[in-house]
Amino acid sequence: MEVEPESPYGPRLLPWTGQEGKPCYLITDEHGGPVSRLADATESVQLGMGAELLAHARELLPGTPRGELRFLAERLTEALRDALRVAESRGQRLNRLN
């Protein structure tokens, strides 16, 4: 579902989901606020975790037992989901500025 901007800044897709996995949006201005700062910090943590998982995967993949591979694949899937949400949110905000 695409959300139409209601302000010059439009809604910001947050890096977490609401009930039933539905996207969460924040309406804010250029000054931001506590929720905006929390979203920035959460995005930073999510991207950092993704980078750490990728580095870990590169080390583990050769010769790793199946059980550990499944665990790693599940965590990488979560990290990729988070990174794609961050990219979508930032892309939406960049498009509104152009």
Sequence and secondary structure as in RCSB ss.txt:
>XXXX:A:sequence
MEVEPESPYGPRLLPWTGQEGKPCYLITDEHGGPVSRLADATESVQLGMGAELLAHARELLPGTPRGELRFLAER
LTEALRDALRVAESRGQRLNRLN
>XXXX:A:secstr
     SSTT EEEEEEE GGG EEEEE  TT  HHHHHHHHHHHHHHHHHHHHHHHHHHHSTT  HHHHHHHHHH
HHHHHHHHHHHHHHHHHHHHHH 
